[in-house]
Amino acid sequence: MTNLEWYMRVISGEAKGIVPAISRAVLAGASLLYYSVWAAREAGYRLGILPIRKVGARVVSIGNIVAGGAGKPPAVIYYARRFTGEGKRVAVISRGYGRLSQTDEPVVVSDAGGKILVTPCVSGDEPYLLAKKLPGTPVIVCGDRIRAARLAIERFSPDVILLDDGFQHRAIARDEDIVVIDCSEPFGYGHLLPRGLLREPMSALKRATCFLLTRVDERKHADVVEKLKGLNPPAELILSRHHPSSLVSFSKNEPFPLDFLKRKKALALSSIGNPKSFGRTLKRLEAEVVGSLSFPDHHWYVAADAERIRKAAEKCGAELIITTEKDAVRLNLLVDKPANIFLLGIELEIIGSYPGGAA
């Protein structure tokens, strides 16, 4: 069991006994410190001590309140395509979390002509994936989202700026705050980091203008809807699911039908925030998931990982190794790649909504 797996068992309450109980108590103390820092920052914005700046374009934030994989990249792709389909010029700005090559200057990952200008190491895995999936939509990364937005306006004159992972980035004013809620684990075990996975107290959800519930097909969601409506009645609430859209061989970039996975013995390989959901997706495609290998979110694969992946596949008797498109960005750095890796593409599908103000 990895340290991450142990940590998740502790904060979820799954791990029993005196050691997990003591660990939870220690983590709860750390959460109090985390809360005090959050509360001071929140007061700064509320009192105007910390400024919130407008940037001269419509800003739509797509973020979440829980650390980990709520499914933001498919949501960003969905909204970018929707706004583009409405005839609007769109730009995406992101912090570029996990970049190997750090700079304080804004980096243009892709331009309005559809050209990708930097490597994944410079952009980070998610911005690079967004650039690939959204040709013609400029993607810019910078820790200072205001600088990124101003560069986007100067270079590309967008009608809409999509602020990727922006719910906690209060310094930039936004017209809409879309909060992605993963129904498979919606509220971070009810505690702030590090005792739980909440980035902010639940009361912060009152800032949202819209809740986008993802993976509603993986668990009953009526209780999630009820809680969100109780916290923030005016917010619109949209129901969605992540559905498999493509299957491609990694080595040859050759497309395969999704039913190719039926009854195939598969190893689920991922370094994403919600690897269990990925495994469930494979099972719904009727793949026989005989094993799984998970790395921390945003893990950059190194040469030793290739051998570890091969051994894991051999040990469980897997015919295929199935991974995500986000993983492919980082797997592509490997010189010696296993030949039987396939990439499963996932897209967001809207399946219903509750209008703001309705119960």
N, C-alpha and C positions, 0 to 999 in steps of 0.2 A: 504494500500500500504506500502510495506517495504521500508526501507532506500535505499536498493540496487535498487529496482524498480524505486524509485524516481530519484536516481542518473543516471540510464540508460536513463530515459526519458529526463533528463536535458542535458546530453552530446550528445544525439542523435538529440536534437532539437525538440523532440516531445512535450515537456512541453513548453507552451507559457506563456507570462506574464512577469511582472517586476521582480518578485522573481527569476524565472529560468534564466532570462537574467543577473541579478546581479550575480547569482551563477556561470554562465558560465564565466563571467568576472574574478571572483575570481579564478576559476579553471585554467583559461588561465594564470594568473600570476604565479600560482604554477607550471604550465607546463614549464614556462621559467626557473625557478629554476631547475627543473628536467633536462631540456635540457643542462643547464650549467654544471651540474654534469656529464651527459653523454658525453658531448663534451670534458671535461677534461680527462675523462677515455679513450675515443677513441684516443685522442692525445697521451696519455701515451703509448698505444699499438702501435700506428703508429710510434712513435719516438724510440721505444725500451726501454723506461723507465720501462714499465710494461712488463715482459717477457712472451712470448708464448712458451710453452714447448712441445716437442715431447715425446711420451711415449713408442715407440718401437713396435707399432702395428698399423694396419690400423684403423683409427677413422672415423666413419660416424656419423655426428650430425643430429638429427631430432628435429627441434625446430620451433618456430614461432615468429612473430613480434608483435602480438596482445595479450594482457592479456585476459585470458578466454579460452573457449573450442574450439580449432580449430580441434580437433580430433587427437591428437598426439598418445594416446595409441594404437588405431587400426593401425596407421602407423608404430609404433615401432614393433608391433606384425607381421605385414606384412613383413617388411624388415628382421626381425630376422628369420622368416620362410623361406624367399627367400634365404638368405645367407646360412642357414643350409641345405636347399635343394640342394645348389651348392656344398655341401661337406665341408663347412667352419665351424670352431669352432667359436661360437659367444658368447660374454658376453655383458650384458646391464648394464650401470652405470647411476645412477639417483641421483638427489639431495635429493629425498624423501620429497618433499614439504608437509607440514601439518602433519608431524609425531608428535605423542603425546609424544613419548619417544625420547628425543634428546641426541645425543652424537657426539663428534667431530671425533670419530674413524670410519673408514669404517665398514659397517655392511653387511655381506653376507646374503642376503635374501633367496637365493636358490642356490643349487650347481649343478654340472654337472650330478649328479645322479638323478636329478629331485626332491630332497627333499627340502621342504620349512622349513627354520631353525628358523624363528622368527615370531612374531605375526604382524598383520597389524599396531598396535600401534607403533611398533618399526620401521617398514619399510615405513609406509605411504600407502595410499590406492592404488595409481597407481602402484608402484613397486610390491606390493603384488599381484595385479591383473596380472601384467606381469609374475610374477613367476608362477602363476596358469595356465596361458594360454600358457606358453613356458616351459614345463617340459624338463629338460636337458640343458636349457640355463641359465647359472649363472646370477643372478641379484645382483648388489651391490649398496648400497646407501651411499652417503657421501656428505657433503657440498663442500668438496675439491675434485673435479672430478679427479684431477691428482693423488691424493693418491688412489682414488677408482680404476683408470685405472691401476696403478702399482700393486695394490693388485690382480686385475683380471689377469694380465699377470703372476704374480708370482704363483698364485694358479691354474689357468685354461688354460694358454697359448693360448688365443684366436687368431684367424686369423683376426677377425673383432670385434671392440668395438663399440657398438651403444651407442651414447651419447644422452640420453633422455633429451629433453628440453635444448639443448645446444647452441642455436644460440647466446645468449648473454654471454655465458661462454667462453670468449676469451682466457683465460689463457692456455687452452689445444689446441694444434695444431690438425687440422682435415684434412682429405683427401677429404671429401665431406661434404657440408653443404646443407642439404635438409630442406627447409623452407615450413611448412604446411600453406596453405592459405585457410581459410574457406570462400567459395563463398557466404554464407548467410550473412556474415559481414566481408569482406576481409581486410579492412584497418582502423579499429578502429575509425570510424567517422572522420578520417583525422587529428586527433590531438594526441599529446603525453599525457601520463598520467600526471595529473588526468583529464585534460580537455577532453581527449578522451581515447582510449584504446591502443594506440601505445606504445610499450616498447622502441622503437627506432625510429628515423626519417626514412622516406621511403627510403632515400638514402642508409641506411644500407643494403637494399636488394641487393645491388651490390655485397655483399660478397657471396651470395648464388651460389651454383653450380647447384641446381635443385629446382624447385618449385613444390610442390605436392598440387594441388587444390582438396579440399574435398567438398562434398555436391554439386557437379556440377549439380545434378539432381534437386536441390531445387530452383535454380534461373539461369537466363541467365548469362553466364560467359564470353562472348566475350569481354566485356569492361575490365574485370579483366585480361584476357590474353593480351590484347593490352597494358595495363598499365605496366604489368610485363615485357613484351618484350621490351617496351620502356626504362625501367629502367635498364634491365640486359639482353641484347640480347643473350649472349653466353649460358645462363642457359637453361638446359632442362626444359620442362614444362609438367607435368604429370596430367592427369585428373582422378579423382576417385569419388566414391560415398560410403557412408556407407549403407550397406544393412543388414537387420535383418537376423541372422543366426540360432538363437535358442530361445526357450521359455521354461523356467524351473520353476516349482513351488518352492518357496523359502523354505517352511517348510519341504517338503519331497524330494527335489532335483529330482523331477520326470519330465521327458521331455514331452512337448506337441507340437503338430504341430502348425505352425504359424497361420494357418487358424482357430485355436481355438479362436482367438481374434475377428473374424468377428462378427459384430453386438453385441458384448459384451459392456456393459456400463463400461467404464474404467476411473480410476483416474490416471493421469500421475504424478508419484512421482520421483523427482530427486534433486540432489545437484551437478550439473555439470555446466560447463561454458556456455552451450548453451541449456537451457531447452526447448526453443521454437522448436528447431530442433527435439528434442526427441518427442514432441507432434505431429509434422508433420509426423514423422516416424510411429507412432501409427495409425494416420489417413490413411496413405497409406496402412496399413494392414487391413483397414476397421473396426478398432475398433471405437466404438462411445465414443469419449473422452468427458465425461460429466464434468470433472473438472481437475485441475492441482494443485499441491502443490510443490513449489520449495524452497529449502534451499540454502544458499551460497555454492559455489564450495568447495569441500573437507570437508563438514560439518560432524562432528562426531555425530551420533544420540545418544540421551540420552533417559532415560525412559519416560520423559514427551512428547517426540516426538511421541512415539507409540500411545498414546491417541489422540494426535493431528491428526495423520494420520487416525486413525479410525473415528474420528468425521468428518474429511473432506470427507471421502468416504461415510459416512452415509448421510451427508448433500446434496451431489450431486447425491445420489442414485447409486453409482458405485458398480457393481458386483465384479470387479477385481481391484487390485492396481498393476499397472505395473511400474517397475523401472529398473535401469540399473545394469550391472554387477559391475561397479565401486561402485555404491551405496550399493550393497549387501555386499561388504567388510566391510563397516562401519555399515550397518544395522545389521550385524551378531553379533555385540556387545550387541544388545538388548536381554534381557531375555524374555520379553513378546512381541512377534512379532505378528502382525496381520496375520491370517491364509491364507488370500486370496491374498498374494503378489506373483507376478510372475516376473521373471527376463528375460529381453529381451537382448539377445546377439547381438552385432553389429560387423561386420567385414568390412575391407576395400576391395573394389573391384576396380581394375584399368580398366578404360574403354577407354583410348586413351592417346595420347601424342603429343607434338610438340617438335621436336629435337632442341637442342641448336643451336643458330644462325639463325633459320628460323623465318619468320614472321608469 
